[in-house]
Amino acid sequence: MSRFNQLVAGGILLFLSGLLYTLERIALYIRWYAEISTGSWLEKPSFVDPFLQNWFVTLFLFAAIPFFLAAMNVTQKISPSENPTDS
């Protein structure tokens, strides 16, 4: 897997993690505003932690880290036959 592909895979996983987190927060606030718009609610609304409730957010976040670490490895070993600058 090339360095570019690792960066793209890590970026996509990080983006998906952030997107799922944001969508869950939006849904939570919409529900809370719908409850308080009536003027009364039975209990104080509980804000759940998406990292503990939705394992996909955590999975995508932690799956992105190895891709970024592998892509940012500046000491990649390139054989002399693959080096285009050698004459």
Stockholm file with secondary structure:
# STOCKHOLM 1.0

chainA/1-87         MSRFNQLVAGGILLFLSGLLYTLERIALYIRWYAEISTGSWLEKPSFVDPFLQNWFVTLFLFAAIPFFLAAMNVTQKISPSENPTDS
#=GR chainA/1-87 SS CCHHHHHHHHHHHHHHHHHHHHHHHHHHHHHHHHHHTTSCCSSCCCCCCHHHHCHHHHHHHHHHHHHHHHHTCSCCCCCGGGCTTCC
#=GC SS_cons        CCHHHHHHHHHHHHHHHHHHHHHHHHHHHHHHHHHHTTSCCSSCCCCCCHHHHCHHHHHHHHHHHHHHHHHTCSCCCCCGGGCTTCC
//
